Amino acid sequence: MILVKLGGSVVTDKDTPETVDEAALGRAAQALAGVDDDLVVVHGGGSFGHHFASEYGVSRTVGTEDYSEVVGIHDAMCRLNGAVLDALHAEAVPAVPVHPFSAGFRNAVADLVFPTGQVRTLLREGFVPVLHGDAIGHEGKGATILSGDELVVELAERLDARRVGLCSAVPGVYDDDGEVVEHVTSFADVAGALGESESTDVTGGMAAKVEELLALDVPATIFDLDGLDAFVAEEEVGTRIG
Ligand code: IP8
């Protein structure tokens, strides 16, 4: 199985609330139509989820108990998910939605509990499940944000992914000189260039991504939209993590 995350900043215009970058999304869908294996797609929040999450002050650790905020974030993500599905259908990819809000939760120690039977079954039945960052019930905190990157880590392990690709706004992880690093094996290698794990992105930005991907058994690759065709063709591209 191949797991691909489409970054929210790739498929949306991050500066304008609720705006899909149709051209970029169309290119991504066209590339994904070339995957010759089982495929799971995860997409991020971009100007849909992040816009509402930061307006309400909700993050992976700060929750909300206000139902209208939870619904506001979730509905925005469902609208983006609909746009991603439309783009994939236009390329004849049998994409179907899986909404994490209705599938999992975080327990009292903030661990993600996410059953994967539905995704496994859909894959076995020949579909391409499309999941996304979302609001998620969080024991003792109301609801917090589940990032698409957390989902990627969870699904890659649980579904035994053969390859994991993150299509992001940048061509890979940069070093101090602004060059793309080919291979990162420890966070210390790039910590200086990436800064701390916290950032203005409500789910942590590139540093959090690298830290989480390093914990995976399967190597993950970070590349930009120009690199997606190469990733699908199993060529070396971007930065390999782990
Ligand atoms: O863009 C965040 O997912 P990410 C999802 O993968 C929301 O970090 C709801 C902000």
Boltz pocket constraint, residues with backbone or C-beta under 6 A from the ligand:
constraints:
  - pocket:
      binder: B
      contacts: [[A, 8], [A, 43], [A, 44], [A, 45], [A, 46], [A, 49], [A, 50], [A, 51], [A, 53], [A, 73], [A, 77], [A, 132], [A, 133], [A, 134], [A, 135], [A, 145], [A, 146], [A, 147], [A, 148], [A, 149], [A, 202], [A, 203]]
      max_distance: 6.0
